[in-house]
C-alpha cells in the first residue's frame, strides 16, 4: 500500500499536483472539518459508488479518514480493483489539521 504523510500532501497542494482527495469518513465527520477540495465518499457506501465516482483507474487518489484506518481499507479495496496510484494519508485528517493551521 502506498502512503503519503501530511507534509508531502501539503507540498503536493502547493505544487498544484493533479490528484484527488477522497474522504471516507461519515458525512457528520466531514462537515465538522475537512481538507480543502476533498470529496466525500463514506466508506459504508464506497464499494457501491466507486466505479461511478472514480472512473479513471490511472488518476492519483489520496484517501483520508480521521486517523488512517478506514482510508487504508479504501486504498486496499481500490488496489484490488486495479487502481494504480492510490495513497493512504498517514495519520488522517487528525494529523493533517495540526499541520494546516
Steps between C-alpha positions, in 0.01 A plus 500: 500500500628843404494765770550873520561710809354841573808709406518318165129558435532869584794521258289335227230760565751787476636359173145468359571134428207326330332269752171445679446479874227254593372523857342173615371624837132546580317808375481627859879470546562661161277796584688552827815572298667375185795553269437773243379364165446151640206289388284299737441133420417334834653157549158344567393572139844496339472159333167594340598837351873490431466401132280803433697748711851372423483393137867560409714222646820689409432829680677574826271463802571572866258336743448655842298429814539610863817305582587278203313176575193535280696665222744207498201270438393721208854499355522122534162465329601728210835324463312171457277663236804591290551865596866591453569823693311487828652628825394480864554820701699395807333631815191609308320830542588502870866551412436716193307764695793543739734585211253711304442760772 
